[in-house]
Amino acid sequence: MGWRLGLGSGLACAALLSGAGPAFADNFLTPALTWAETAPVVAPAPYSFWPLQEVRFGVFDHNPAHNENAPIDASVEVLSSALSFPGYDMPAIATNPWINWFFHPRLNIGGMINTGGKTSYAFGGFVWRIPIYGPIFFEGELGGAINDAVRHPTYNRVDLGCTQTFRESGGFGVQFNPNWDVIFSVEHISHASFCGKPNPGITDFGVRVGYKF
C-alpha cells in the first residue's frame, strides 16, 4: 500500500512539473534570453573624421575694386569631414540646430589662382555650414592665407603689405543631392593693419561647385 501511495505521489509530482515546465520557462528562461538579445549596444560616435571629404572648383571675379587687369581667378579647395569640438554632445547643444553647427566645423585648404599672373594666394582654416531651409544653407570660412602680392607700389598691382594675411569667406549655397552642391560666395584677404597702413586687401566674388566623396 505504501509503495503504491509513493508511486502515485511520484507520478503526480512528475505530471505537475511537466505541466509547469513551459510556464517555468516562460517566466524565467525566456525573459533571460530576451534580456540578452536586447542588451544595450554602444553606438559609434556620430562624427568620424576623414582627411578628405569634398573637393571644390570655382571661378571668381578678381577684386573688382582694383582688378589688376586680370579679372578672373580660378579656385580649388579640399575639405575634411566634420570635426567635433569639446561639448558637442551636451544635450542643450546636440539638440539645438541653431548652435550645434558651430561645434562641427570642417578643415579646408586651397588656392585662389589669378589667370593673368597677378596676385594669387593659398589658404586654409575652418568651414562652418548652417542649414537655412531645405537644401539651402549658409557657409562661412575663417582662416589664413599666404599671397604673392607685390611689396611696393606698382602700377596695376595691389600691395597687401605682408605675405601672411587673414581670410574670411561667406556665401549661400544649394545642396542638390548628397554629392553635389553649389555655393555663391565672397571672400576677402587682408592683414587687418597688423603689417601697418594702408590695409587695402583683396575681395573676390564668385561661385564654387563641390563634390563630396
Secondary structure, 3 states (H helix, E strand, C coil): CHHHHHHHHHHHHHHHHHHHHHHHHHHHHHHHHHHHHCCCCCCCCCCCCCCCCEEEEEEEEECCCCCCCCCEEEEEEEECCCCCCCCCCCHHHHCCCCCHHHHCCEEEEEEEEECCCCCCEEEEEEEEEEEEECCEEEEEEEEEEEECCECCCCCCCCECCCCEEEEEEEEEEEECCCCEEEEEEEEEEECCCCCCCCCCCEEEEEEEEEEEC
